[in-house]
Amino acid sequence: MNRAQLGAALRALRVASGKEAKAVARSAFMSPSKLSKIENSKLAPGATDVERILTAIGVSAEVKAEYTEAARASATEATAWRLLKRIGVHKGQQAAKALDAQMSRLRLFQPALVPGLLQTPEYIRAVLRRHHLSEDALTRTINGRLERQAVLYDNTKSLRFVITEPVLRWRIVPAQMMAAQLDRIVSISRLAHVDIRVVPLEIQQHDIANHAFVIRDDRVVTMETVHAEVVVTDPRDVGLYVDKFEGFAQVARSDDDMRNLVEDIRDDFLREQETG
């Protein structure tokens, strides 16, 4: 099934259901214009888009599986950052928030930065400045990321984070702010449904920390490259990321051992601030 056939089929299913496009778009967490472009074959939908649309329409599980698999024929989707900037980076936060709301389990691996869900406002601002956003866009995007962090307190979800020790030492913000950022990691780690682990530099490694990625419900992997955001939905590829995550999780420090490591690094930043 090609893009034109898939778009036409989705439109036919919506019309047959008697539901208006605006209502379906709202339930599918997308704009009416995006739904229109998908239905008119002007935009290729990803597997996640198709699943949301079909859920909003209310089709059977069999139909949903059939059309979602058709969307997976193009298993990897990439959206360039220049396009995201054009439509508004804050809208990317809205889309991520919608994914977070639907998932039951998140696994996030990050070898470069503190994960967005764990970032302080100061850290978020420093990270986002690399996109050269206007002050208004920057503020809206920061607020969007902070709103996303509400998912941390939803104890119906399982949230697992694996980060590498250099993440804790990489100076994104001044020493005092880095100390506050590390305090936040320690605080969030005490939530019963949140598991934060740190891979220490001192241990022998048997894998390569290539890049960050997020796994939602073993079904969708998202990652950020230098030029784009990439979405992977093919189960075979998703499995590769699950294996990589679990491999690093097994050798990472957890619970009090993790907190002791983070607090030692935090204390280094505080001493630097005092003597600076």
Buried (B, 14 or more C-beta within 10 A) or exposed (E): BEBEEBBBBBBEBBEEBEBEBEBBBBBBBBBBEBBBBBBEBEBBBBBBBBBBBBBBBEBEEEEBEBBBEBBBEBBEBEBEBEEBBEEBBBBBBBBBBBBBEBBEEBBBBBBBBBBBBBBBEBBBBBBBEEBEBEEEBBBBBBBBBBEBBEBBEEEEBBBBBBBBBEBBEBEBBBBBBBBBBBBBBBEBBEEEEBBBBBBBEEEEEEEEBEBBBBBBBEBBBBBBEEEBBBBBBBEEEBEEBBEBBEBBBEBBBBEEEBBEBBBEBBEBBBEBBEEE
